[in-house]
Amino acid sequence: MKSAPAANGNYVVKAGDTLSEIAAAHGKNWHDLAKANGLANPDVLSIGENLTV
């Protein structure tokens, strides 16, 4: 599933999203997104989770 660009610097996780897809859609590195959002396990995202991109 493709992630849509965030209008306000935030992204709400949808079913099927991966951190790497979200990062790529926003021109970011997934490592940086994981760190910025305090994700202990970047392989586990919760539907509805609000990420700063």
C-alpha positions in Angstrom: 0.0 0.0 0.0 1.4 3.4 -0.9 1.5 6.1 1.7 0.2 9.5 1.0 2.3 12.6 1.7 1.6 14.3 5.0 0.3 17.8 4.7 1.3 18.9 8.2 4.4 16.9 9.0 2.5 14.1 10.5 1.4 10.8 9.0 -1.3 8.4 10.3 -0.4 4.8 9.8 -2.8 2.8 7.6 -3.1 -1.0 7.2 -0.3 -2.4 5.1 2.1 0.6 5.7 5.7 0.0 6.3 8.1 2.5 7.8 10.4 2.3 4.7 7.4 3.1 2.4 6.3 6.0 4.5 9.9 7.3 4.6 10.4 7.0 0.9 7.1 8.8 0.2 8.4 11.8 2.3 12.0 11.8 1.0 13.3 10.5 4.3 15.4 7.7 5.6 13.5 5.0 7.6 16.3 5.1 10.3 15.7 8.8 10.8 11.9 8.3 11.1 12.3 5.5 13.6 14.6 7.7 15.7 12.4 10.8 15.5 9.3 8.8 16.6 11.0 6.8 19.3 10.2 3.5 17.6 11.9 0.7 19.5 11.0 -1.8 16.7 10.6 -0.2 13.3 9.0 -3.4 12.0 6.0 -2.9 14.2 3.6 -0.1 13.4 0.1 0.3 14.7 -2.8 1.3 12.5 -3.8 4.8 13.5 -0.4 5.6 14.9 0.6 9.2 14.3 4.2 9.6 13.0 6.2 12.8 12.7 7.7 12.8 9.2 
